[in-house]
Amino acid sequence: MGIWSKSIFILIAVAVIKLSEFFFFQRLVNQLFGIPFTYAEEIVDITILLFILVPLMAVFLKQKHTLIQSARALKESEEKYRSLTEEAAAGVYIFQNNKIVYANSQMETISGYRKEKLYTTNFLEFIIPEDRPLISNSARKLLGGEASSLTSHYKIFHQKGYLVDIEVHSSATTFNGEPAIFGTVINITERKKAEAIMEKRAAYDALTSLANRQFFIEHLTEKIHKSKKLNQSFTVMFIDLDGFKLINDTFGHDLGDVLLQEVGERIKSTVRSQDVAARYGGDEFVILFPDITSKEHAAQAAKRLIEVLNEAYLVKGKTLSVGASVGISFFPSHGETAEELLKHADLAMYQSKKQGKNTYNFY
């Protein structure tokens, strides 16, 4: 009860007592004991009370009307807000005391779970194990005042068992007078797939699915920086196909493209997971062997590659043969930049061409 309500209650009680005294008690005393009383005094007292009570009642009623209007406006605002969140394209949630206390219908769509399940299950169970420390750390920062808002990316388990990529925008707030986190969730699974495709296109050759020239040079440059710090060496191999131009000119580019795809598959079969093979351009290929440091091991790798590429190809009903001329350079002996290493491996490859092709040479 507010101070105005208490004041009015007291005044009304006093007025009731005064009226009771006027209409009942003083008359009873007069009849029993013959003690006189004056109407004038009592009327003055009651008038004074009314002068005090009436304005207070007016103020009270005005305040009550204002409070009713405010409550109605607040209710309408809450209903509009809830309507907006329910109709939002993004998931909306409120997190408090280690659980989700509010979720809109889009949260059900994104996760596949009903709201009741979201409210009664530890939220970490929806997150893949690798991302749980990340989301716990974000919650700690927001609730601890280290950050006012955060944007994060996680993977969650959909109710049907598959993974969903989500983008979460969260901020610190209060809910029912206690600290909480308000957040929106967007399903970015399709966007992630599109990004992965774009990244692959940017890094890999569309025809052979090997790394492309740009990716190889970037990776080689990074390897050079690391090897300088660790005082390590490695091998770069440059390969040019022997006889490919004649096949391409004779049978056409379509058949030539299929042949290049077969060559790419054979190169993949000869390299290890730590090696990086790329199509450098046309019928030229390059390979980075990060842990081959001796001529002996480099020669073994070159011989194996030439042997595999020399085997006959069956392309569109035609049996075809190509060879491989290989050039080899070593870091740091033959160069300390990507450009130098590739140039010297290329020169060594041309030396193999001069020696009758289908062989290898060191720079």
N, C-alpha and C positions, 0 to 999 in steps of 0.2 A: 504494500500500500504506500503511495507517494505522500509527500508532506502536505500537499493540498488536500488530498483525500482525508488524511488524519485530522487536519485542522477543521474541515467541514464536519467530520464525524463528531468531534468534540463539541463544536458549536451547536450542532443539532441536539446532542445529548443535553447540553446546558439549557437549550430552549425548551426541550421536553420537560426537563425537571422544573424549570421556571413556570411553565404553563400548568403542570401538575400541582405545583405549589399554589398557583393563583386560583385554579378552579376547584381544588379538592382540599389540600391540607389546611390552608388558611381558613376556609369555611368550616372545616371540621373543628379546628381549634376555637373558632369564634362560637360555635354552637355548644361545645363541651365546656369551655372555660370562660366564655364571654369576653375574650380578648378581641378588641376591634382591629380592623385592617382597612387601609385606604386603597381605593381603586386607582387613584392617581399615581401613587408610587409604583404599583405593579405594572400599570399601562406604560409608564415611562421606561421601566426596566425591559419590558417586552419589546417596546418600540426600538430601543437601543440595540437589542439583540437582533431584531429584524433588519435594522440598518447595516449591521455587520454581516449578517447571514446571507442576505439577498445578493449583494455583489459577489461574495465568495461563491455562492451557488452558481452565479452566472459565469464566473471564471472557470469553475469546475466543469460545468457543462460544455463550455467552449473547448477546454482542454480534452475532455472526453471525446468530443466530436473530431478534434484534430488527430487524436490517437487512433480513432477508428479509421479515419481517412488514410493515415500513415500505414496502418496495418493492412488496409485494403490495397494500397499502392505497392507495399512490399510483397504481398501475396501475388498480385498481378505481375510484378517484376520477376519474382521467382518462377512463376508459371511460364512467362515469356522466355526466361533464361533456360529453363528445363526443356521447353519446346525447341529452342534453337539448338541446344546440345543434342537432343534426340534426333533432330533432322540434319545434323552436321555430317558432312562427307567424311570427316576424320573421326577416329575414335576419341572419346573424351573420358577421362577418369579422374578420380580423387583418391590419393593414397594417404593413409593415416594409420599410425600404430601397427606398422608392418603388414597392412592388408589393404586391399582395394575396398573402399566404402561407397564408391559410386562409379558406375560405368554406363555409358549410353549404348544404344542398340548397335552402333557401328563397331563397338568393341566386341560384341557377340559375333558379328560378321567376320571380323579380322581373325579372331582366335578360334571360332567355331564352338565356343563354350557359352552356355546360358549365364545370365547375370548371377544367379544363385551360386553357380560353381565358381565364378570369379570372386565373389564376396567371401566364400568359405574356404578357399584354397590358398595356401602360401604362394604368393605371387612368383617366388623364385622357381617354383615347379614348372611354370610356363616358359621359362628362359632356358636356353641351352647352357650346359655346364660351363663352357668357355666364357660366356658373357655374364655369368652371375656375379663375379667380383666387380665387374664394371658397373653394373646397375646398382649394386649395394654401395659402391663408392659414390656414385652420383646422388643417391638418396641421402647419404651421410653429409655430403657437401651442402645440399639444399636445406636440409633440416638443421644443420649446424651453423648456417649463416655464412659459409665460405663462398657460396655462389647464390645469386638470385634467380638465375635461369640457366638451363643447359639444353643442348641438342645432342642426342646420342643415336647410335645405330646398334640394333640387336637382332638376334634371330630367336624366334619363339617356336614352340611346338604347337602346331594346329591340332585341334581335336581329332582330325582324321589321320594324324600321324606325320604329315609332311612339314617341312620347315617354311616359315614365313619371315621375310626380311621386313623389319619395321624401323621407321624413323620416329623418334620420340622427342617432343619439345616439352620440357617440364619447368615449372617455376614454383618457388616457395609461396605458400599462402596460409590462411587459417580457415578452418572448417569447424563450425560449432564451437568456436572459441579456442580451439587447439591447433598447434602447428600441423600442417599438411602439405602435400604436393599436388598441384593441379597440372595435368598434362594432356597433350593431344598425341594421337598415334596415327601414323600413315603407313599403309601397306605399300612398300617400295620393292616388292619381289620382282615385278615385271621391269621396273626401272633398273634394278641390279642386273637382271639378265641382259637387258639392252646394253648396259655399260660394259658387261663382260664381253659381249659380242664386239663392241666398238674397240675395246682394249685389245682383243685378239686380232681384229683387223689391223689395228695400228702396229702390232708387234709381229704378226705372222704373215707369211706369204700366202696369198689366197689360193694359189695353184697347188703348192706342195705341202702346205701346212707346216713347213719349217719356219724358223724365225726369219724375219726379213732383214734387209741390209741395215736399216736404221737401228733396229733393236740390237743387232749383232755388234755394231760399232759402239753403241752406248754401253752394252755389257762388257765389251773388250776394254773400253776406257775405264770402267769401274774396276775391272780386274787388275788393270795396270796400277791404279792408285793403291789398291790393297796390297799388291805384290811388292810395291816399292817400300811400303811401311814394314812389311814382314820379311823383306829381302828374299823373295821367292822368285822362281822362274816358271815359265809355262810355254806351251807350243801353239802355234797358229798354222793351220793347213789351208792351202788354196787349191781348189780342184776345178779343172776345166774338162768338159766331156770331149772325147775324140770321136769324130764322125757324126756328131749330132746335127751339124748344119746341113750335111748332105741328106740325111733322113728327113729333116724338116722341110727342105726345099723340094724333095722328091715326092713325099706323101702328104705334105700340107701341115698347117699349124695345128689343126685339131689333133691329128695323130701325134705330132711333136709334143703337144701339151700333155697327152696321156703318158707318153714316154717319160717326160720330166716328172710326172707324178710318181711313176714307178721308181725312177732314180731316187726321188725324195724318200720313198718308203724304204729303199735299200740302205740309204745313208742312215736313216733312223735306226735301222736294225743293227748297224755296226757301232754306233756310239753308245756311251753309257749315260746314266741319268745326270751325272755331273758335267758332261760335255755339252757344248752348245753348237748346234749345226744350223746353218742358215743358207738360204738361196741368195747369192750376192747380186745376181742379175743374169738374164738369159739362161745360158747353160753353165754358169759359174756358181760354185758353192764354196763355202768356207766353214771351217770347224775350229773351235777353241777347245783345246785339251788342257784343263787347268792344272793337272798334276803330272803331266808328262814333261820331264825335264832333261831327258837324255836322248841322244841321237838313236840309240839302239831301240828304245821304246817307241820313239816317233816313227822309225822305219817299220817296225812291226805293225803299227796302226795304219800306215800308208799302204803297205803290202796287202793287209786284210781288206782295206777299202777298195783297192784296185781289183782285187780278186772278186769281190762281191759285185762290183759294177760291171765287170767283164762278162758275167754270165748272160746268156741270151735272154731277150725280152719277147714275150708274146703279146703284141698290141694289135687289137682289131683284126685278128686272124693272121697277122704277119709276124714272122720271126725276125727280130732286129738285134743288132749288136752295136754297142758303143764301148769305147775305152775311157780311161781317165788319166790325165797328166796332172801330177801333184807337185806342189811346191811347199816347202816347210821353212818357217822362221821361228826363232826362239827369243823370248823376252828374258833378260834385257840385252842379250848379245847382239841381236839384229834390229834393235829399235826400242825406244821407250815411249812411243806414242802409237795409237791405233793406226794412224796413217802410215808410219814407217814400217810397222810389222806387216801390214797387208801389202804394201808396195813391195817389200823384199820377198814375201812369200809368193807374190805374183811373178816377180822376176825369176824366182827359182822354178815356178811352174813352166814358164816359157823355155827355160833351159831343158826341162823334160820334153817339151814339144820338139826341140831341136835334136834331141837324142833319139828320136823315133817314136815318141809318144808312149802312152800306157806305162809310165814309170814315174819315179819320184826323184826330187833333188832337194838338197838343203841350200839355203842362201849362202 
